[in-house]
Amino acid sequence: MNGDTIAAISTPLGEGGIGIVRLSGPQSAEILNRIFVPRRGGRRTAPWRLTYGHVVDPERGDTIDEVLAVRMPAPNTYTREDVVEINCHGGYAPLQAILSLVLRHGARLARPGEYTLRAFLNGRIDLAQAESVLDVVQAKTQVGLRVALDQLDGRLSKEVGKVRRSVISVLAYLTATIDFADDEIPEQDVDGPLAEAVSGVEQLLSNAEAGIIYRQGLRAVIVGRPNVGKSSILNALLRQNRAIVTPVPGTTRDTVEEVANVKGLPVVLVDTAGISATEDEVERLGVERSRAAMERADLILWVVDGSCALNEHDREIAGHLIAKPVIVVVNKCDVGTLVSEGELLELLPESLLVHTSAVTGEGLQLLEEAVSEVVLAGKASASDDLLVSNPRHKDALARALGHLRSARESVASGLPADFVTIDLTDAASALGEITGETVSEDLLETIFSKFCVGK
């Protein structure tokens, strides 16, 4: 794989001020020299310095674009290979023309995530750091970005590596006692290091659910009967007028989805059509989609009109919310409160209740705090603690923890060392999957296929 030179557009396609075509591999500098003409003459560029000039088709002599080019020699590059970046005008035509030119002159088109894969294979980053690159790109909040940057910096790898080295040390000792049973091998404490390893993995797993939420976000579906202020609540949480709001019931006919930053949590807010009995075919389809959205929700925001008593439609909606975490949003508190809180809590005794006014903004901060409280539910909040945010890492840690506990039980039961080494081998292997010491080619292909081309 690393014997050839790859190329791709590394900036999003579309119109913009700058676009970048990136090359990586042994022919990068040679290809640049063929197609790049510096403004001050000559054919070569100084390493690590942007050079102004033009990309020219050497066969036709046509100028493709005015560019800035930089050549970065290995090994101090993103991939630890020779890298070239051509900064051109950010439009579809110049980017595609330059990419086509470098492909004609010896490069091949990079596969999704291939630059980062090469960085991993060449030892610049481990697998956990490589995966965090995608998390940085896709982070939707500052907290999510911090979690991703922590892992890119190697904090998770450091903790996992410390536990894995401890496990391998015990494994090496037990293997020696088996292979050299007739030799006098100094006795070594086994349970102490295993207890520390179990504690370390448990600590990482204790924050994993919160970390995954900060990485992936959750779906919060806003439901209620028509004209209670669902769309107004959506707009207020987004701090922009995303949904149409009118006094006419049934304005929202379909679901509307937008991502909001709620106390650092990326929350997909789903505004739905008012749920009620209707003869209108379009409204009926909207109600069906609302109910389907409720089935997929992680959290329900049930909006009721606080200025009047509950009616049969409100009670019917409440009957469909029993199985989900629910926050009851008593809206229109600026008008007055006539709804019975006792009845609301009787209908949904496990729910939180928040009074709001989407018009004045009253209670919106309390609503955001309620969302955070319900979602995290005692899990670690965003702080300086290391958060495991990748479901794959969580699965590997859980498997490692099971094997470590089993190994401790074997030691406590006085079973032969062979039984203990089986679990310790599996535990070390599971931990190695996180950082890449033990990983299959199929898994690498699956991980990096999620990346965009150019990264």
Secondary structure in CASP SS format (residue, H / E / C, confidence):
PFRMAT SS
TARGET T0000
AUTHOR 0000-0000-0000
METHOD secondary structure of the structure
MODEL  1
M C 1.00
N C 1.00
G C 1.00
D C 1.00
T C 1.00
I E 1.00
A E 1.00
A E 1.00
I E 1.00
S C 1.00
T C 1.00
P C 1.00
L C 1.00
G C 1.00
E C 1.00
G E 1.00
G E 1.00
I E 1.00
G E 1.00
I E 1.00
V E 1.00
R E 1.00
L E 1.00
S E 1.00
G C 1.00
P C 1.00
Q C 1.00
S H 1.00
A H 1.00
E H 1.00
I H 1.00
L H 1.00
N H 1.00
R H 1.00
I H 1.00
F E 1.00
V E 1.00
P E 1.00
R C 1.00
R C 1.00
G C 1.00
G C 1.00
R C 1.00
R C 1.00
T C 1.00
A C 1.00
P E 1.00
W C 1.00
R C 1.00
L C 1.00
T E 1.00
Y E 1.00
G E 1.00
H E 1.00
V E 1.00
V E 1.00
D C 1.00
P C 1.00
E C 1.00
R C 1.00
G C 1.00
D C 1.00
T E 1.00
I E 1.00
D E 1.00
E E 1.00
V E 1.00
L E 1.00
A E 1.00
V E 1.00
R E 1.00
M E 1.00
P C 1.00
A C 1.00
P C 1.00
N C 1.00
T C 1.00
Y C 1.00
T C 1.00
R C 1.00
E C 1.00
D C 1.00
V E 1.00
V E 1.00
E E 1.00
I E 1.00
N E 1.00
C E 1.00
H E 1.00
G E 1.00
G C 1.00
Y H 1.00
A H 1.00
P H 1.00
L H 1.00
Q H 1.00
A H 1.00
I H 1.00
L H 1.00
S H 1.00
L H 1.00
V H 1.00
L H 1.00
R H 1.00
H C 1.00
G C 1.00
A C 1.00
R E 1.00
L E 1.00
A C 1.00
R C 1.00
P C 1.00
G C 1.00
E H 1.00
Y H 1.00
T H 1.00
L H 1.00
R H 1.00
A H 1.00
F H 1.00
L H 1.00
N C 1.00
G C 1.00
R C 1.00
I C 1.00
D C 1.00
L H 1.00
A H 1.00
Q H 1.00
A H 1.00
E H 1.00
S H 1.00
V H 1.00
L H 1.00
D H 1.00
V H 1.00
V H 1.00
Q H 1.00
A C 1.00
K C 1.00
T C 1.00
Q H 1.00
V H 1.00
G H 1.00
L H 1.00
R H 1.00
V H 1.00
A H 1.00
L H 1.00
D H 1.00
Q H 1.00
L H 1.00
D C 1.00
G C 1.00
R H 1.00
L H 1.00
S H 1.00
K H 1.00
E H 1.00
V H 1.00
G H 1.00
K H 1.00
V H 1.00
R H 1.00
R H 1.00
S H 1.00
V H 1.00
I H 1.00
S H 1.00
V H 1.00
L H 1.00
A H 1.00
Y H 1.00
L H 1.00
T H 1.00
A H 1.00
T H 1.00
I H 1.00
D H 1.00
F C 1.00
A C 1.00
D C 1.00
D C 1.00
E C 1.00
I C 1.00
P C 1.00
E C 1.00
Q C 1.00
D C 1.00
V C 1.00
D H 1.00
G H 1.00
P H 1.00
L H 1.00
A H 1.00
E H 1.00
A H 1.00
V H 1.00
S H 1.00
G H 1.00
V H 1.00
E H 1.00
Q H 1.00
L H 1.00
L H 1.00
S H 1.00
N C 1.00
A H 1.00
E H 1.00
A H 1.00
G H 1.00
I H 1.00
I H 1.00
Y H 1.00
R H 1.00
Q H 1.00
G C 1.00
L E 1.00
R E 1.00
A E 1.00
V E 1.00
I E 1.00
V E 1.00
G C 1.00
R C 1.00
P C 1.00
N C 1.00
V C 1.00
G C 1.00
K H 1.00
S H 1.00
S H 1.00
I H 1.00
L H 1.00
N H 1.00
A H 1.00
L H 1.00
L H 1.00
R C 1.00
Q C 1.00
N C 1.00
R C 1.00
A C 1.00
I C 1.00
V C 1.00
T C 1.00
P C 1.00
V C 1.00
P C 1.00
G C 1.00
T C 1.00
T C 1.00
R C 1.00
D C 1.00
T C 1.00
V E 1.00
E E 1.00
E E 1.00
V E 1.00
A E 1.00
N E 1.00
V E 1.00
K C 1.00
G C 1.00
L E 1.00
P E 1.00
V E 1.00
V E 1.00
L E 1.00
V E 1.00
D E 1.00
T C 1.00
A C 1.00
G C 1.00
I C 1.00
S C 1.00
A C 1.00
T C 1.00
E C 1.00
D C 1.00
E H 1.00
V H 1.00
E H 1.00
R H 1.00
L H 1.00
G H 1.00
V H 1.00
E H 1.00
R H 1.00
S H 1.00
R H 1.00
A H 1.00
A H 1.00
M H 1.00
E H 1.00
R H 1.00
A C 1.00
D C 1.00
L E 1.00
I E 1.00
L E 1.00
W E 1.00
V E 1.00
V E 1.00
D E 1.00
G C 1.00
S C 1.00
C C 1.00
A C 1.00
L C 1.00
N C 1.00
E H 1.00
H H 1.00
D H 1.00
R H 1.00
E H 1.00
I H 1.00
A H 1.00
G H 1.00
H C 1.00
L C 1.00
I C 1.00
A C 1.00
K C 1.00
P C 1.00
V E 1.00
I E 1.00
V E 1.00
V E 1.00
V E 1.00
N E 1.00
K C 1.00
C C 1.00
D C 1.00
V C 1.00
G C 1.00
T C 1.00
L C 1.00
V C 1.00
S C 1.00
E H 1.00
G H 1.00
E H 1.00
L H 1.00
L H 1.00
E H 1.00
L H 1.00
L C 1.00
P C 1.00
E C 1.00
S C 1.00
L E 1.00
L E 1.00
V E 1.00
H E 1.00
T C 1.00
S C 1.00
A C 1.00
V C 1.00
T C 1.00
G C 1.00
E C 1.00
G C 1.00
L H 1.00
Q H 1.00
L H 1.00
L H 1.00
E H 1.00
E H 1.00
A H 1.00
V H 1.00
S H 1.00
E H 1.00
V H 1.00
V H 1.00
L H 1.00
A C 1.00
G C 1.00
K C 1.00
A C 1.00
S C 1.00
A C 1.00
S C 1.00
D C 1.00
D C 1.00
L C 1.00
L C 1.00
V C 1.00
S C 1.00
N C 1.00
P H 1.00
R H 1.00
H H 1.00
K H 1.00
D H 1.00
A H 1.00
L H 1.00
A H 1.00
R H 1.00
A H 1.00
L H 1.00
G H 1.00
H H 1.00
L H 1.00
R H 1.00
S H 1.00
A H 1.00
R H 1.00
E H 1.00
S H 1.00
V H 1.00
A H 1.00
S C 1.00
G C 1.00
L C 1.00
P C 1.00
A H 1.00
D H 1.00
F H 1.00
V H 1.00
T H 1.00
I H 1.00
D H 1.00
L H 1.00
T H 1.00
D H 1.00
A H 1.00
A H 1.00
S H 1.00
A H 1.00
L H 1.00
G H 1.00
E H 1.00
I H 1.00
T H 1.00
G C 1.00
E C 1.00
T C 1.00
V C 1.00
S C 1.00
E H 1.00
D H 1.00
L H 1.00
L H 1.00
E H 1.00
T H 1.00
I H 1.00
F H 1.00
S C 1.00
K C 1.00
F C 1.00
C C 1.00
V C 1.00
G C 1.00
K C 1.00
END
